[in-house]
Amino acid sequence: MDPVSIGLTVAAVLAAKAGEGFAQQIGADSWGAVQRLYARIRERLSPTGTEALERLDAGDDDHSAVALVAGEVRDAAEKDAAFRAEVERLLSEASKSAPVVTILAQARDDAKQINFAGDNTGTINMG
């Protein structure tokens, strides 16, 4: 996995960690991997990155915090192959019970956007 994908995936997983029922949804083994991932990432972040991670852990829907954590994890993964391998291993463990999905979507100006994940059916009217 490339460092950018690692950063985005880690930030998405750790942001979702605060979500209600996340531990029950992914299972005990995966939850343990997410907790180890959180601890390992926290060790590598700057003080500003740690504050951003704490905001995510508190359940804040803060896109700047997600971007900051993703960027710092990307930078660390680019510089340290052992860290990168460990994070990839923990992400793999975390996704064994439930798949990890990263969706990065941006709409600009007057664009309309719909993002789907999982099984979705029905009519969509954008209009």
Secondary structure, DSSP 8 states (H G I E B T S, - for coil): --HHHHHHHHHHHHHHHTSTTHHHHH-HHHHHHHHHHHHHHHHHS-HHHHHHHHHHHTT---HHHHHHHHHHHHHHHHH-HHHHHHHHHHHHHHTTTS----------TT-------S---S-----
